[in-house]
Structure formats: structure tokens, C-alpha cells
Amino acid sequence: MKIYNENTYLLPISEGLTVESLKEHFWKISALYHFNKDLNLVVSLEELFDRTKNFLMQSLRLDGFCFLLADENSRELTVWKASDNLYNAIQGVVFLPGEDISNIVQETGEAILVRDASVEARFLGYKGRVAKTGSLVSIPLKLCDNRVIGVLNVHKVELNYFEEEDKTFFCDFSQTAANVVERIRLCEKTHHETIFDDLTALHTAKYFLKNSQRESSNAKRYNRIFSILVANVDKFKRINDEHGQPLGDEILKKFAFVLRANLRDIDLVCRYGGDEFAILLPGIDKAGAILTAEKVRVAVEKALTIEIIGVKPERITATFAATTYPQDGKTAKELLVRASEFLLVGKRQGGNIIVHKPPQNKVDTMETKSLTRGLMSPVLSVDELYDLLRKDVNRTNHRYRVALKVTNSINCLQSIEIGMNTTEWKTCTVRDISKTGFRGELDIAIKVNSVYKCKVVIEPNVRISDVFSIRIAHTTEIHPNRYLFGAEVIDGDDYWKKLFALLTG
């Protein structure tokens, strides 16, 4: 690569240790140094791409480039980003292992120089979408531990433009870019894990505490009110011990879904720990908190049932505690401590109730219980159920014959993944669905009228292969870095209708 002035490269390397070649090596080192320094400040993949594009297209004066990222499981290569003159033509291109010259670079971890693309059989021209002309270098995106996460192809319209020495320069460049990609991915993953619980897709306790403390400060400053509910699944430990953790996890996931489905958009729900959940209700007084808790309590009792072969079905129930600022505490932490005390009272009373104040005496305790329990279904109690299992049934025989039944088939939908680009997918928590679309939550901002590809997730590791398209109809920031949006299905309408029937039938 040859330098024409102190600001730009215009490529081929001269042979021999001439003054010109020494200048060229100096500028390469200088350029890589400034590029590496520049990337230290990059915090997003979009920003990384923009800076890389400027370097390749403006500083190096290339005619085109393309980033392909590898799927960790299938090892397929998918076009992620490309220069403006290539991207529209090649977006969506996927190379199967061994199909293209890029796959060879991916597998070997070694760069390949092509002096004349027209006679290189291994180069497919992005499956015929661009002309096989000019010269190119295909470089692995290799991390410091030698893992290859993708491939970078750089193009020039002139034949024999690149030399063997150029491969070293581009390998150094691509390793820097690869390490930044990995760093950003790890940061995004860590950020997601600090905000969302893996099992239930609800917020974490840390995120809840941070936002409830902010709500408490605002309430004090602006003379507002808010309430906190704490909920606990009744008899959960015994169910978990008797029937195993898989059923216990399934109960927690479906319980979380029922909670989310019966609350407002601005309410914040988290898995506080184990089988305990916390709910922040901005602007809600004590009476409103009790009504909200009763609504959710009834919904849980109606929706979740354990079915054991040969035994009458048993409904899953939950106990709720309701506290309100400022009468139950001056801070969010005080409200949570008081709610835990109330919750213990409810558990001692048998569960499936709402406790919103400490019992004054025995009469007050029974009165609170009778007012908030609601109508109980004529089913076996949990204790009777377990006594029956111990007397008449070998427990191990039923460990794999216990099922969690959920009304309206809400157990069929875990979440929806939305494609930010061809390789990056974001998990969306689904609020509700309709025949024409759905409402959901994301931890990144998206624009109205933008179109995205989507996949349905049945379980954490089970995805429906069909992909459909949505258009964002509206979006609102409901919490810091948390956005509620409405989406309309615009492609795959028949598939969505069948899925809707399955989920709601």
C-alpha cells in the first residue's frame, strides 16, 4: 500500500527497504495506533462500524468492504455490515460452512489474498449479487485467544492491487476490530443480566431497588404516593422438593407471566429472590394497591394448576403483602422490610391472602383474612394432597408425571426475539398479543415505523424456526433504558394468525 500524503493511503507496497517503503510502514503503524486509540472509546456496535467505515473508505481509500459474523453453533457466516455500495445488494447473504472463500478463512484463521476475483472459483461474489471483479483480501476476525468470530473482506476495483505484505496489516486491523466487537457483546450481555432475570424474564432485584429508590426520592420531593407489593408462591418449597426443580421453575415462569399480564405498563415487576416477587406501583395508594393485589391473586388462582395423574388437580396460589408510602415507611427499603413482615403474617394464616397491615389481635387477623381471601375452589389442600401421595403412591413414580396446566395456553409463549440486524437479536418481553400484532418491552430504543424480523421463543432454549416481520406502531420509555412498544405484523400474517390461535385457544 502506497502513501501519497500524510493523511491518506492509496495502496501497493514497494519492494525492498527503500525510503518509500519505510515511510509506508511508518504510516501503517501510526494509522493502526490512532485507530486502536479511537476504538477505546467505542461503546456500541453501530459506533464501531461507523469509525471502521471511515478508516477503510476514507483513510485507506478502499472501494468496498464487508463484515461477516459467525454463528457460534452452526458456524454459518452472515453479512453483518458492509460499505454503502455493497450493503443493499448483499444484506441477508448467509454462507454455509465450506461454501465460500470466507468460510475457508474462518476455519483456517488465515487471510487469503485474491489478485483477480474473476478467476477465483472460491469467491462466489456474495452468491452472485455483486460482480466478480477487481482484487480482494479476506481476513479472519480473530480474537486474542485465536477464536474466529467472523471475516472481513476488503475490495478494490483494480487487479493485483493488494500484495502479500498487506495481509499482515489487515490482520492487525481486524484483530483490533474483533476484540472491540467481543468487548461490546460482553458488556451488553452483562448489562442485560444485571437488569433481567434469566428464568422469568422479569427485572432483577438490583434493578428494582434502584428504580424504587428513585421513585421514593421523587415521591418525597413532589409530594407523591406509591405502593409496593411483595408476592410469594404458596407451598413452593414443598412442591419443589416433591416434584423436582423443573416443575418449580415452570411455576415461577408462568407465575411471572400472570403478574406481568395483570399490571399496568408503568408498573415495575421483579423476581426479588427465589419464589418471591416485588411490584412497584407508582401513584397508587393503599386502597389501589389492595385492589391490584386482589386482581393478581385471583388471576393466579384461576390460571395455574398442578395436575397429577390419579389425583385431583391442585391450584397454585400466592400470598401478597401491600405497603404504601408514606404511611408504611419513608423509603422504598422500609416499605420492602414492612412488606416482608406482612408476608410472613399471611403465610402463617395459610396463604392465598393479602396482608396490608400488621394484625392487632386475633379478631383483626381473621377479619383481614376473610376480607381478602376471596372464594376458594373446592379442591384438595396442599397438605392433603401430599398426605395422599405419601400414603398411596410411590413418590418417585410421579416425579415425571406431574404437569403444570395453565389456562389460555399462556405457557406456550416465553418471549419474542427481534432482529436488530442479520446477526444480533434482542429478547422482547411480551405484554399481550392480538390477531394483528403484540405489545412488548425492550431494553433499547427503537423507532416508530421501523421494520424488524422476529422469532417466537417457546422455552428459553426452544425457538420456532419461522421468521415474521413487524412494523413498530408506537413506542414509549416507561423506565430508564426500558421501552414499551406496539408492533403490527406485516409479513407472515397467516403464520401469526395460526400462532395467535395456538396461544389463545
N, C-alpha and C positions, 0 to 999 in steps of 0.2 A: 504494500500500500504506500502510495507516494503522497507526501505533503506538499501542498502548493503555497501555503502561508501558515501563519501561526495559529489560525483559528479552525482550519478545515483539513480533512484528509481527502485525497482523491484516488487512492489505491494503486498499484503494484509495488512489490518490494524489489529494490535493486539488489543485485548480487555483489558479493564482496564487501569488505569493510571500507566502503567509501564514505566521504563526508556526508553524502546524501543519505546513505543507509543509517549512519549514526544519528543524523537528525530525525529520521523516521522513527527509529527505536526510542529516541528520547520523547518524541511527541506521543507515541503509543503509551509509554509508561506514565507520562503526565496526564494523558486523557483518562486512562484507567484509574489513576489516583483520584482525579476530580470526580469521576463517575461514582466510584466507591464512596467517596465522602458525601456526595449528593444523596446517595441512596440510604445513608444512615438516618436520614430524617423522614424517609417514606413510611407511612403507616397504613396504606391501603393498596390493594392490587391495582386499582384504577390509576392511582398516582404513580405507582411503579411503571405501569405501561406507558403513561404519558411521558415520563422522563426518559424511558428507554427509547421510545419512538423518536424523541428529539435528538438523542445521541446518534442513533443509527441513520436516520434520514437526513438530518441537518449537518451533524459533525462529520459523519463518515460518508455522506452523500450516496447511500445505497439506493437502489431502485425499488426495493421491496423487502419485506421480512415477514416471518410467521412464527408464532409461538404455538406449539402443540403440547398439551399436558397429558400425562399418562394416568389411566385408571389403575388404582392400586391392585385391584382384584383381577380384572380381565386383561390388563396391560394394553388395552386399546389406546391409541393416540387420537385425541380430538382437538381440532382447531380451537384455540382459546382466544387469541388476539392476533391481529395482523395489521400491516400498513393499510392506509385508506384505499390504495389502488388494488389491493388483493381481497380485503375482508368480505365485501359484498358477494364476491364470486365464490369464495371458498368456505364461508361460515357453515358450520354443521358437518363438515367433512370429518369422517372417522376412518382411521386406518386400523385394520385388524393386525395382530402380531404377524410379522414377516411379510406384510403386503407391500410396503414401500421402502424406499431408501431411509426414510426417517425411522422406521421400525428397526432397521439394522443398526443405526446409530444408537437407538435406545437400548438395544440388547447388548451391544458390544461396549458401549460407553466411549467410543472413539469417533472423532469427527471425520467426515468424508468430504473431499473436495471434488466438485464436478466442473470441469473446464468447459464442457459443451453439453448442455442439458438435452439437446435434441437427439443425441446418440446414447444417452444414458437410460438403459431399459429399466433400471431400478427406480428411477424417478418417474412418477405417474402424472406429474402436472396437476397434483391435487385432484386426482381421479378425472382428468380431462377438463377441469374447469378453467385452467389457465394454459397458455401456450408453453410448450417445452422449448424455451429459447434462452439464450444467454448462459451465464455461469452461476454457480451457487456453492455455498458451503453449508452442510448440515451438521449442527453442533449439539452434543448432549447437554441438557440442563442437569449438571451433576453437582450434588451436594458435597460438603467436606468429607462425609463418610462414604463417598463414592456411590451413593444411591442416585439413580437417574429418575427424575420426576417428569421429564418431558424432553422436547427437542426444539431448538431454534434453527430455522432456515433463513439464510440471508441471500438476497438475489441481486444480480447486476445484469443489465441487458447485453453488455459486451462479452464476447467469448474470451476465454483464457484470462479473465480479469483477476482472479484470485491466484495466489501462489501457496505452496505448502507452508511457508512460514506464517501465513495469515491464520492458519488453523489454531496455532498457539495463542495468538491474540484473542480470537473469538472464544476459545475455550476459557481463557481467563475472564473475559467479559461475561460469558454465560454462567460461569460458576457463581459470580457475584450476584447476578440476577436470580439464579436458582436459590441461593441462600436467603435472599430477601423474600422470595415467594414463600419459602418454608417458614421463615420467621413470622410473616404476616398471618399465614394459615394457623400457626400455633397460637398466636395472640388472639385471633378470632375464636378459635376453639376454646381457649382458656376463658375468654370473656363470656362466651356462651355458657360454659359450665358454671361460672360464678353466678349467672343470672337464672338459669333454668335447671330444674331437677330432671335427671335423665329418665327416671321411671314414669313420672306423671306428666311431664312437660309443663308443670306449673313453675312459678318462680321459686327461688331458693329462699331460705330463711334470712340469709345475709342481705339479699336484695330487698326483701320485705322490711327488715329492720331499718334499712337506710331510708326507704320511702315513707315508712310510718313515722320515723323521727322528723322527716321533712314536713309531713302533714301535721304533726304535733306543733312544730315551730310556727307554721302558717296559722294554725288554729289559735295559738296564743297571741300572735301578732295582730290578726284581723278579726279576733273575737268570733271564731267559727266553732263548729262542733264536728266530731267524727266518732265513729264507733269501731271496735274491733271484735270480731267473732273468733273463737277458737273451737274447733270441732275434733272429735275423736271417734274412731270407728269402735263400736261396742264389741267386747269379747274378741278383739282382733288377735291377741296373743294366743289364745286357746285355739282359735280357728287355724292360725298359722302353724301351731305345734301339731295339731291333729291331722291336718290335710296337706301340710307342706308349704314351703315358701312360694312356689309358682302360683298357687291359688291365692295366697296372701297378696302377692304383687298384683295379680289381676284385679283383686278387690280394690286395692289402692288406686290403680289406674282408672277404673270405672267410677269410683267414688269421686276422684278429681274431676272427671268429665261432668258428672252430675252437678258438682259445685259450680263449675265454670258456666254451665248451661243455664243456671238459675240465678245468675247475678248480673248486675249492670256492667256496661262497658268500662266504666271508670273504677269499678271495684277491683282491688288487687288481691289475688289468691296465691298462697304459697304452701308448699309442704314444709311445715315447721320442724318436723322431725319424726321419723318412724311412721306411726299411723295418726299423727296429729297435724292438723291443718289450721292456718290462720288466714283471716279475711279482713282487709281494711275497707271500711265503708265511709268514704268522705261525705260530709254534710248530712249524716244520718244520726238522729237522736236515739235515745234508749228504746222508745216505742217502735221506731222504724227498724232498729236492729233486731228486736224480738220478732217482729213480723217477718223480716228477711230470714232469720234463723229457722222459724217455723216453716216457711215456704221450702227451704232447702231440706229440712229434716223430713218433711212429708215426701218430697221428691225422692230422697234416698230410699226411704222405706218402701215406696211404690216401685222403684226402678231396679233394685238389686236383690237377688235371691240366690241362696245356695241350694243346689239340687243334688241330693244323694240318692242313688238307686235303692229303692226299697224303703225310703224314709220320707216323711212329709217334708216338702220344701221349707226352708227357713229364710226369713227375710233378714237382710243386713240393715242394721240401724246405726244411728250415731247420736252422740250427746254433744250439745252445743253450750258454750258459755258466751254471754254478751256483756261487754263493758263499753262505757261511753265517756268521752272527755267532756267536761272536767269532773263530773261527779264521782267517777270511779278511779281517777288518777290524773295527775297533772302532766304526765309524759306518756309516750307510747309504751315505754318499758314498764311503767307502773300499771298500765292497762293490761298488758300481757301477763304480768305477775298475778294480778287480780283475776284475770280470766282463767288462769291455771288453777287457782283456788276454787273458783266456781265449778270448773270442770270436774275436779275431784269430788265435790259435793254431788254433782249429777251422777257420777259413776257409782257412788255409794248408794244412791237411790235406785239403782237398777238400770240406768242408762235410758236412751231414747227420749230424752227430755231437754229442755232449755233452762239453764240457770242464769239469772241476771242480777241476783243479789244474794248476799250471804244469808242463810236461814237464821231467823231469830229464835225459833223454837220448833218443836215437833209439829205443831199445827201449821205453822208457816211453811215448813218443809213439805208437808203433804199437800197443802194448798197450791204451792208453786208447781209441784209435780202434776197434780190433776189438771191444772190450767194449761200446761204446756205440752203434755204428752200427746194429746190428740187421740184418735181412735186406733186401737191396736188390732192387728189382724189375728184371726183365730188360728194360730199356728203353734207348734211346739216351741217352748222356750229353749234358749241355747243350752241351759243346764240339762233339761230333759232330753234334748237331742243327744248330748254327749253321754248321758247315762245310758240311753238306749243303745248307742253304738258300742259302749263298753260291755254291756250285758249280752247282747245278741249277735254282734258282728265282730269279726276279726278286723282290727283297725287297719292292718296293712293291706287287706284285700280291697279297702275302699279308698286308699290313698290316690289311686289313679282313676277312680270312678266318680270323683266329686267334680261338679261343674258349677261355674258361676253364670247364672242366667241374668241377662239384662234386657229390660223392656225396650221396645222400639229399636232393637239391634244396634244400640249405640256402641256396643263393643266391637263393631266391625271397623270403626274408623279411629286410628291413632292420631294421625296428623296428615298434612299435605306438604310436600316438598315443592318449592318454587325455584325454578332455574334462573339465577341471576345472569348466567351466561351458559355456554355449552358445557362447562365442567363444574361450575360452582352452584350448589343447591342449598337453599336456606329452608330450615324447618319452620312451618307455619302452624301455630296452634289454631284449630278450627273452633269458632264460636257457634255457628249454626249454618245449616245448608238449606237450599231451596232447589226447585226444579231448574232454575236458570243460573245458579251460582252459589256463592258462600261468603260468609264473613270470617275473617281470621285476624291473627296478631302476628307481627314480625318485629324483630329487634333492629331492623334497618329501615330507613325511609324509602318509599317507592313513590313514583309519580303517577298522578291521575292520567288515564288513557294509555299508560304503558301496557305492553303485551308481554306475557311470560308463559313459559311451558311449565306444566305441573305434573306431579306423580302423587298417587294416593298411597299412604303408608297404613297398612293394616295392623302390624305389630312393629316394635322397634327395629326388627331386622327383616321384615317382610313387606315388600313394595309391589304394587300392581304394575306390570310392565307397561301398560297403556299410558300414553302421554297425551294430555289435552292442553289447550291454550285458554288463557283468561285475559280479560281486559280489566284494569283497575278502574272502578267506577268512582270511588271516593276513598279518602284516607285522612286519619286524624291521629295526632300524637296524644296518647292517653296517659303515658308516663314517660319520664326521661328515657330515651332510647327504646321506646316501646310504642308501636303504631298499630292502630286498628284500621282495617280496610275492608271494603266491599269489592267483590270480584264477580264479573259476569263471564260465563263460559262461552267462548266464541268459536272454538274449534273442537270437535269431538262431542257435539251436542247429544247424539244418540247414546254414546258411551256414558256421559254424565247422567242422563235420564235413567239408564239401567242401574247405575251406581246409586242414584238417589232412591230408586225403588228398593234396592237391596238394603240400604241403610235405614230406611224409614218404614219398610214393610213389616 
